[in-house]
Amino acid sequence: MLTIAGSRRPTRPVTPSWTRGRPALAALAVLGTLLAACTGSAPVAETDPVVSGIPFVDGERYVYRLIDRDGVDVGAGTFTTGRDDDAWVLTQTYANDRGVVVDESIVVVDAETLQPRTTERVITQGDEVEVVVATYEDDADGARTVRATHVDGDDERRRTIETGEHDYEDQSSLWLWRTLALGEGLDARYTTVDPREGGRVTANVMQVDRQTLETPIGSFDTWVLQIRTGRETVNVWVHVEAPHQVVRFDNGRLFFELESAELP
């Protein structure tokens, strides 16, 4: 069995995060970007499609408890899946330990390929509100681009990002991992786009272990995936059985631990 670096859950007793002030809010408000920490510095490659099958169910709702590196409970993340004709509507919402939403994104993707169509994200830190809206388009010459508007307070910026044919939206990562050809021997590369940061990053994902996890809602047999982006490594525990929900996720800053699951 391979030991996963940094995968051990923090064991320090949980204390209210808001006794520690604004840094906890700042950490929570950037959670929606899972891989973009090295956008612009990690190599970008042209990659092939990696979606092997869609295990999603219309009406899914998963809630994760968010724990920082000191074992402090900083809030919750809620992920919902909805079907709209030939598209999936993927929503992730992060709230602090007072239940106040600080980061919410809605991504619309193709129902079969998970290729992104639109994304909207709202980040709130105190009185500061940041909004990112983006549309993925195919140009007349066949090139694929993202046209994004980024409003941060009084500052408004517009950018166009050239993308690869099979790039995925960074905000759809927790769904994308569930569609991979999971199991022994998984070794794949894919590229994501982050309209907020204005860049792309290529990730290599490998299955490195198989572990049983105990959670508040039961025991899960999981594949352990390790995802490398050049500078950073994240670890993901995905349920072996369909619908292959993410049971635990460690992005190096916070742990996501599944605490409730609702399936229609």
C-alpha positions as a Markdown table, in Angstrom:
| # | Residue | x | y | z |
|---|---|---|---|---|
| 1 | Met | 0.0 | 0.0 | 0.0 |
| 2 | Leu | 1.4 | 3.4 | -1.0 |
| 3 | Thr | 1.6 | 6.1 | 1.7 |
| 4 | Ile | -0.1 | 9.3 | 0.5 |
| 5 | Ala | 1.9 | 12.3 | 1.5 |
| 6 | Gly | -0.2 | 14.8 | 3.4 |
| 7 | Ser | -3.3 | 12.6 | 3.3 |
| 8 | Arg | -3.7 | 12.2 | 7.0 |
| 9 | Arg | -6.7 | 14.1 | 8.4 |
| 10 | Pro | -5.7 | 16.8 | 10.9 |
| 11 | Thr | -6.3 | 15.6 | 14.5 |
| 12 | Arg | -6.2 | 18.9 | 16.4 |
| 13 | Pro | -9.5 | 19.5 | 18.3 |
| 14 | Val | -11.9 | 21.6 | 16.2 |
| 15 | Thr | -12.4 | 25.1 | 17.4 |
| 16 | Pro | -14.5 | 27.9 | 15.9 |
| 17 | Ser | -12.6 | 29.4 | 12.9 |
| 18 | Trp | -13.9 | 32.9 | 13.3 |
| 19 | Thr | -11.9 | 33.3 | 16.5 |
| 20 | Arg | -9.0 | 33.4 | 14.2 |
| 21 | Gly | -10.3 | 36.3 | 12.2 |
| 22 | Arg | -10.2 | 37.1 | 8.5 |
| 23 | Pro | -7.5 | 34.6 | 7.3 |
| 24 | Ala | -10.0 | 31.8 | 7.7 |
| 25 | Leu | -12.5 | 33.6 | 5.4 |
| 26 | Ala | -9.8 | 34.2 | 2.8 |
| 27 | Ala | -8.8 | 30.6 | 2.8 |
| 28 | Leu | -12.4 | 29.4 | 2.3 |
| 29 | Ala | -13.3 | 32.0 | -0.4 |
| 30 | Val | -10.7 | 30.6 | -2.8 |
| 31 | Leu | -11.7 | 27.0 | -2.5 |
| 32 | Gly | -13.6 | 27.0 | -5.8 |
| 33 | Thr | -10.4 | 27.0 | -7.7 |
| 34 | Leu | -9.0 | 23.5 | -7.2 |
| 35 | Leu | -6.1 | 23.3 | -9.5 |
| 36 | Ala | -5.4 | 26.9 | -10.6 |
| 37 | Ala | -2.9 | 27.7 | -8.0 |
| 38 | Cys | -0.2 | 27.0 | -10.5 |
| 39 | Thr | -1.9 | 28.5 | -13.5 |
| 40 | Gly | 0.6 | 30.4 | -15.6 |
| 41 | Ser | 3.6 | 28.6 | -14.2 |
| 42 | Ala | 2.8 | 24.9 | -14.9 |
| 43 | Pro | 3.3 | 23.5 | -18.4 |
| 44 | Val | 0.2 | 23.3 | -20.6 |
| 45 | Ala | -0.1 | 20.5 | -23.2 |
| 46 | Glu | -2.7 | 19.5 | -25.7 |
| 47 | Thr | -4.6 | 16.7 | -24.2 |
| 48 | Asp | -7.3 | 14.2 | -25.3 |
| 49 | Pro | -10.8 | 13.7 | -23.8 |
| 50 | Val | -10.7 | 11.8 | -20.4 |
| 51 | Val | -14.4 | 11.3 | -19.8 |
| 52 | Ser | -15.0 | 7.5 | -19.7 |
| 53 | Gly | -18.6 | 7.6 | -18.5 |
| 54 | Ile | -21.1 | 9.8 | -16.8 |
| 55 | Pro | -22.2 | 8.4 | -13.4 |
| 56 | Phe | -24.1 | 11.6 | -12.4 |
| 57 | Val | -27.7 | 11.5 | -11.2 |
| 58 | Asp | -30.1 | 14.5 | -11.6 |
| 59 | Gly | -30.8 | 15.8 | -8.1 |
| 60 | Glu | -27.6 | 14.8 | -6.4 |
| 61 | Arg | -26.6 | 16.8 | -3.3 |
| 62 | Tyr | -23.3 | 16.2 | -1.4 |
| 63 | Val | -22.2 | 18.2 | 1.7 |
| 64 | Tyr | -18.6 | 18.2 | 2.8 |
| 65 | Arg | -17.1 | 19.5 | 6.1 |
| 66 | Leu | -14.1 | 21.6 | 5.5 |
| 67 | Ile | -11.1 | 21.3 | 7.9 |
| 68 | Asp | -7.9 | 23.3 | 7.7 |
| 69 | Arg | -4.4 | 22.1 | 8.3 |
| 70 | Asp | -4.7 | 22.8 | 12.1 |
| 71 | Gly | -7.8 | 20.7 | 12.4 |
| 72 | Val | -10.1 | 23.7 | 12.5 |
| 73 | Asp | -13.6 | 23.5 | 11.1 |
| 74 | Val | -13.9 | 26.4 | 8.7 |
| 75 | Gly | -17.3 | 25.7 | 7.1 |
| 76 | Ala | -19.0 | 23.5 | 4.6 |
| 77 | Gly | -19.1 | 22.9 | 0.8 |
| 78 | Thr | -22.3 | 21.8 | -1.0 |
| 79 | Phe | -22.2 | 20.2 | -4.4 |
| 80 | Thr | -25.4 | 19.7 | -6.5 |
| 81 | Thr | -26.0 | 18.2 | -9.9 |
| 82 | Gly | -28.9 | 19.0 | -12.1 |
| 83 | Arg | -29.9 | 18.0 | -15.7 |
| 84 | Asp | -31.1 | 20.6 | -18.2 |
| 85 | Asp | -31.9 | 19.0 | -21.5 |
| 86 | Asp | -28.5 | 18.2 | -23.1 |
| 87 | Ala | -26.4 | 19.8 | -20.3 |
| 88 | Trp | -25.5 | 19.3 | -16.7 |
| 89 | Val | -25.7 | 22.2 | -14.3 |
| 90 | Leu | -23.0 | 21.8 | -11.7 |
| 91 | Thr | -23.2 | 24.0 | -8.6 |
| 92 | Gln | -20.7 | 24.3 | -5.7 |
| 93 | Thr | -21.3 | 26.5 | -2.7 |
| 94 | Tyr | -19.0 | 27.2 | 0.1 |
| 95 | Ala | -20.3 | 28.7 | 3.4 |
| 96 | Asn | -18.4 | 29.7 | 6.5 |
| 97 | Asp | -19.1 | 28.1 | 9.9 |
| 98 | Arg | -21.9 | 30.7 | 10.4 |
| 99 | Gly | -23.7 | 29.5 | 7.3 |
| 100 | Val | -22.8 | 32.6 | 5.2 |
| 101 | Val | -22.1 | 31.8 | 1.6 |
| 102 | Val | -18.6 | 33.1 | 0.6 |
| 103 | Asp | -18.0 | 31.4 | -2.7 |
| 104 | Glu | -20.5 | 30.0 | -5.2 |
| 105 | Ser | -20.1 | 28.8 | -8.8 |
| 106 | Ile | -22.5 | 27.4 | -11.4 |
| 107 | Val | -21.0 | 25.7 | -14.4 |
| 108 | Val | -23.0 | 24.4 | -17.4 |
| 109 | Val | -21.4 | 21.6 | -19.3 |
| 110 | Asp | -22.2 | 19.2 | -22.2 |
| 111 | Ala | -24.1 | 16.2 | -20.8 |
| 112 | Glu | -21.9 | 13.7 | -22.6 |
| 113 | Thr | -18.5 | 15.2 | -22.9 |
| 114 | Leu | -18.4 | 17.6 | -19.9 |
| 115 | Gln | -17.1 | 20.3 | -22.3 |
| 116 | Pro | -17.9 | 23.6 | -20.6 |
| 117 | Arg | -20.5 | 26.1 | -22.0 |
| 118 | Thr | -20.8 | 28.8 | -19.4 |
| 119 | Thr | -19.7 | 29.5 | -15.8 |
| 120 | Glu | -20.6 | 32.1 | -13.2 |
| 121 | Arg | -18.8 | 32.6 | -9.9 |
| 122 | Val | -19.5 | 35.0 | -7.0 |
| 123 | Ile | -16.9 | 35.4 | -4.2 |
| 124 | Thr | -17.7 | 37.5 | -1.2 |
| 125 | Gln | -15.2 | 38.6 | 1.5 |
| 126 | Gly | -16.8 | 40.9 | 3.9 |
| 127 | Asp | -18.1 | 43.9 | 1.9 |
| 128 | Glu | -16.1 | 42.9 | -1.1 |
| 129 | Val | -17.8 | 41.1 | -4.0 |
| 130 | Glu | -16.1 | 39.5 | -6.9 |
| 131 | Val | -18.0 | 38.2 | -9.9 |
| 132 | Val | -16.7 | 36.1 | -12.9 |
| 133 | Val | -18.9 | 35.3 | -15.8 |
| 134 | Ala | -17.5 | 33.3 | -18.8 |
| 135 | Thr | -18.8 | 31.8 | -22.0 |
| 136 | Tyr | -17.0 | 29.1 | -24.0 |
| 137 | Glu | -17.3 | 29.5 | -27.8 |
| 138 | Asp | -16.2 | 27.9 | -31.0 |
| 139 | Asp | -14.9 | 30.5 | -33.4 |
| 140 | Ala | -15.5 | 30.4 | -37.1 |
| 141 | Asp | -12.0 | 29.1 | -37.8 |
| 142 | Gly | -12.6 | 26.2 | -35.4 |
| 143 | Ala | -10.6 | 27.6 | -32.5 |
| 144 | Arg | -12.2 | 27.4 | -29.0 |
| 145 | Thr | -12.1 | 30.4 | -26.8 |
| 146 | Val | -13.3 | 31.6 | -23.4 |
| 147 | Arg | -14.7 | 35.1 | -23.2 |
| 148 | Ala | -14.8 | 36.2 | -19.6 |
| 149 | Thr | -15.9 | 39.3 | -17.6 |
| 150 | His | -14.3 | 39.7 | -14.2 |
| 151 | Val | -15.7 | 42.4 | -11.9 |
| 152 | Asp | -13.9 | 42.9 | -8.6 |
| 153 | Gly | -15.4 | 45.9 | -6.7 |
| 154 | Asp | -15.1 | 48.9 | -9.1 |
| 155 | Asp | -12.6 | 47.1 | -11.3 |
| 156 | Glu | -14.0 | 45.4 | -14.4 |
| 157 | Arg | -11.8 | 43.4 | -16.8 |
| 158 | Arg | -12.6 | 41.5 | -19.9 |
| 159 | Arg | -10.3 | 38.8 | -21.3 |
| 160 | Thr | -10.3 | 36.2 | -24.1 |
| 161 | Ile | -8.5 | 32.9 | -23.4 |
| 162 | Glu | -7.5 | 30.6 | -26.2 |
| 163 | Thr | -8.1 | 27.0 | -25.2 |
| 164 | Gly | -7.6 | 23.5 | -26.4 |
| 165 | Glu | -10.2 | 21.4 | -28.1 |
| 166 | His | -10.8 | 19.2 | -25.0 |
| 167 | Asp | -10.2 | 21.6 | -22.1 |
| 168 | Tyr | -12.4 | 21.4 | -19.1 |
| 169 | Glu | -13.7 | 24.0 | -16.7 |
| 170 | Asp | -11.7 | 24.1 | -13.5 |
| 171 | Gln | -14.8 | 24.6 | -11.4 |
| 172 | Ser | -16.1 | 21.2 | -12.7 |
| 173 | Ser | -13.1 | 19.2 | -11.3 |
| 174 | Leu | -14.9 | 17.3 | -8.6 |
| 175 | Trp | -17.4 | 16.0 | -11.2 |
| 176 | Leu | -14.7 | 15.4 | -13.8 |
| 177 | Trp | -12.8 | 13.0 | -11.5 |
| 178 | Arg | -15.9 | 10.9 | -11.2 |
| 179 | Thr | -16.0 | 10.3 | -14.9 |
| 180 | Leu | -12.5 | 8.9 | -15.4 |
| 181 | Ala | -11.7 | 5.3 | -16.2 |
| 182 | Leu | -11.3 | 4.6 | -12.5 |
| 183 | Gly | -9.3 | 1.6 | -11.3 |
| 184 | Glu | -5.9 | 0.0 | -11.3 |
| 185 | Gly | -3.7 | 1.5 | -14.0 |
| 186 | Leu | -5.4 | 4.8 | -14.3 |
| 187 | Asp | -2.9 | 7.3 | -15.7 |
| 188 | Ala | -4.3 | 10.2 | -17.7 |
| 189 | Arg | -3.7 | 13.9 | -18.5 |
| 190 | Tyr | -6.2 | 16.6 | -18.9 |
| 191 | Thr | -6.2 | 20.4 | -19.1 |
| 192 | Thr | -8.5 | 22.8 | -17.2 |
| 193 | Val | -9.3 | 26.5 | -17.8 |
| 194 | Asp | -9.8 | 29.0 | -15.0 |
| 195 | Pro | -11.5 | 32.2 | -16.3 |
| 196 | Arg | -10.8 | 34.0 | -12.9 |
| 197 | Glu | -7.1 | 33.6 | -13.2 |
| 198 | Gly | -7.1 | 33.8 | -17.0 |
| 199 | Gly | -5.0 | 30.7 | -17.6 |
| 200 | Arg | -4.8 | 27.0 | -18.2 |
| 201 | Val | -3.1 | 24.1 | -16.4 |
| 202 | Thr | -2.4 | 20.5 | -17.4 |
| 203 | Ala | -2.9 | 17.9 | -14.7 |
| 204 | Asn | -1.7 | 14.3 | -14.5 |
| 205 | Val | -4.0 | 11.9 | -12.6 |
| 206 | Met | -3.0 | 8.5 | -11.4 |
| 207 | Gln | -4.7 | 5.8 | -9.2 |
| 208 | Val | -2.1 | 5.2 | -6.4 |
| 209 | Asp | -4.0 | 3.2 | -3.8 |
| 210 | Arg | -7.2 | 1.6 | -2.6 |
| 211 | Gln | -8.5 | 2.5 | 0.9 |
| 212 | Thr | -11.5 | 2.0 | 3.0 |
| 213 | Leu | -12.7 | 5.3 | 4.7 |
| 214 | Glu | -15.1 | 5.7 | 7.6 |
| 215 | Thr | -17.3 | 8.7 | 7.3 |
| 216 | Pro | -20.3 | 10.1 | 9.3 |
| 217 | Ile | -22.6 | 8.4 | 6.7 |
| 218 | Gly | -20.9 | 5.0 | 6.6 |
| 219 | Ser | -17.9 | 3.1 | 5.2 |
| 220 | Phe | -16.7 | 3.6 | 1.6 |
| 221 | Asp | -14.3 | 1.5 | -0.5 |
| 222 | Thr | -12.3 | 4.1 | -2.4 |
| 223 | Trp | -9.8 | 4.6 | -5.2 |
| 224 | Val | -7.1 | 7.0 | -4.2 |
| 225 | Leu | -6.2 | 9.4 | -7.0 |
| 226 | Gln | -3.1 | 11.6 | -7.0 |
| 227 | Ile | -3.3 | 14.7 | -9.2 |
| 228 | Arg | -0.1 | 16.6 | -10.1 |
| 229 | Thr | 0.0 | 19.9 | -11.9 |
| 230 | Gly | 3.7 | 20.6 | -11.9 |
| 231 | Arg | 4.1 | 22.4 | -8.7 |
| 232 | Glu | 1.3 | 21.0 | -6.6 |
| 233 | Thr | -0.2 | 17.6 | -5.7 |
| 234 | Val | -3.7 | 16.9 | -4.5 |
| 235 | Asn | -5.2 | 13.7 | -3.3 |
| 236 | Val | -8.8 | 12.5 | -4.0 |
| 237 | Trp | -10.7 | 9.5 | -2.6 |
| 238 | Val | -13.4 | 8.4 | -5.0 |
| 239 | His | -16.0 | 5.7 | -4.2 |
| 240 | Val | -15.3 | 2.5 | -6.1 |
| 241 | Glu | -19.0 | 1.9 | -6.7 |
| 242 | Ala | -21.2 | 4.2 | -8.9 |
| 243 | Pro | -22.0 | 7.0 | -8.8 |
| 244 | His | -18.4 | 7.4 | -7.8 |
| 245 | Gln | -18.8 | 10.3 | -5.4 |
| 246 | Val | -15.8 | 12.0 | -4.0 |
| 247 | Val | -15.6 | 10.9 | -0.4 |
| 248 | Arg | -12.5 | 12.9 | 0.6 |
| 249 | Phe | -10.4 | 15.6 | -1.0 |
| 250 | Asp | -7.1 | 17.1 | 0.2 |
| 251 | Asn | -5.9 | 20.1 | -1.8 |
| 252 | Gly | -3.0 | 20.8 | 0.5 |
| 253 | Arg | -4.8 | 23.6 | 2.3 |
| 254 | Leu | -8.0 | 22.1 | 3.4 |
| 255 | Phe | -9.6 | 18.6 | 3.7 |
| 256 | Phe | -13.1 | 18.0 | 2.3 |
| 257 | Glu | -14.8 | 15.2 | 4.2 |
| 258 | Leu | -18.2 | 13.9 | 3.1 |
| 259 | Glu | -20.8 | 14.3 | 5.8 |
| 260 | Ser | -24.1 | 13.9 | 3.9 |
| 261 | Ala | -25.3 | 12.5 | 0.6 |
| 262 | Glu | -28.7 | 12.8 | -1.0 |
| 263 | Leu | -29.6 | 10.9 | -4.2 |
| 264 | Pro | -33.1 | 11.0 | -5.8 |
